[in-house]
Amino acid sequence: MVKEIQLLKINDPRGNLTFFENNNQIPFKIKRTYWIYDVPGGESRAGNAFKKSEEFIIAISGSFDVETHHGKQRKIYKLSRPYKGLYLPSLTWRNITNFSTNSVALIVSSTMFNREDYIRDYKTFKNLSIEED
């Protein structure tokens, strides 16, 4: 299931610190890290899902919404704090929308990049997710 994960926030007058580690705060071993930035304010990134990859998404700076569809459940999560992230299991459709100006989305994945793992067509995703139910 998709779930919000609260990370440890270490308060310090010199600046706060937050971290996550493999298999500790997030439920998979990290194989890939990437980030999305310079998205114009209010814009979105095209939706997709993964056949095998699990993801953990954090708003390192600014804010954005993550629209999810997992099986029969749809939900929108607002990410706006660098100490709160969103875990997405495989076969979860996600669309990142409503980026604030200068926001940065940090995404860690359970797999290395593999073009074949991507599901970019929503109809194909729905057919695959129905088969999994």
N, C-alpha and C positions, 0 to 999 in steps of 0.2 A: 504494500500500500504506500501511496504517497504520504510523506509525513514531514512536518516542520521539525527541525532539530535546533535546539538552543545550545550554542557553544559557550564555553567558559569565557568570561570577560574579566580580564585582570585590570582593575582600575588603578591608574597611576597619574599623579599630577603632570608628569612629563609626556603623557599620552597613553592611551589604553592599548591593550594587547589581547588578541584572540588567536587561537590556533585550532587545527584539527589534525588527527593522525590516522593512518591506515587502521582499519578495523577497530578503532577505539570510539570516536564520536560518529564516524560514518561506517555503514555496514559492508564495506568492500575495500579491497586493496586498490590503491590508486595506480592506474596505468597511464593516464593522460591528463594533462591540465591545459585548459585554454580559456581565453577571456574574450568578451564581446565589448567593444567600446566605440566611441564616436558615432553612436546611433543618434540621429537628430531627435530632439525632445518631442515626445508624444508618438514617436514611430514604433514599429514592431519588427520583429524578425519572423520570417516564414516558419510555420510549424513543421515539426517532424517528430518521429519516434525512433526507437532503436529496437532491433530484434533481441539483442543480447546485452547491450551496454546498460549499466545503471549509472545515474548521475547524481551529483550533489551541486546545487547552485547557490551562490551567495552574491548579494549586492555589496561589493567591496566599497563602492562609492555611489551615491545617489539612490535612485529607486526604480523599480519596474514591477510589472505584474507577470506572473507565470500562470497561464491558463492551462489546466491539465484535464485530460480525459483518460481514465484508466478503467477499462472494462465498461461498466455502465455508469460510473461516477464521474461527474464533471465538477471542477472547482477552480476558483481563482485565488491565488495567493499573492499578497503584496509583500515584496522583499524590499526592505529599506534600512536594514541594520547589518553591519558586518559581523555580528555575533549570532545571527539567525540564518539558517540555511534551509534548503528544501531538498529532501531526498526523493528521487524519482526512480522507481524500479524499471526494468526493461518492459517493453510494450506499454509505455505511457506516452500518449500524444502530448506534446507541449508546444506552446506558442508564447514567446516572451514579448510582451506588449507594454505600451505606455511608459517608455523609457523617459526618465527625467534627463535634462541637459547634463552632459558630462558624467553620466553614470557608467559604471563598470560592472559587468557580470562575470564573476569567476566561476568556472565550471570544471569539476573534476569527474573523471569517467573511470569505470571499472575495466575498460578495454582500450587497446591501442586503436588508432584511427583505422577504420575499415569501411570503405565506401559501400560494401555489400550489407553492412549492418543497418544502414539508414533506411527508414521508411519515410518517404517524402510526400506520398499521396495519401490523403485522409481516408479515401475509400478502401485502399489496400490495407491500411491500419485497422479500420473497422472490421474487415473480413478476417484479419489475423487475430484480433482481440476476441472476436466471437468464437473462433476455433479454440482459444485458450480457456474460455469460461467453462 
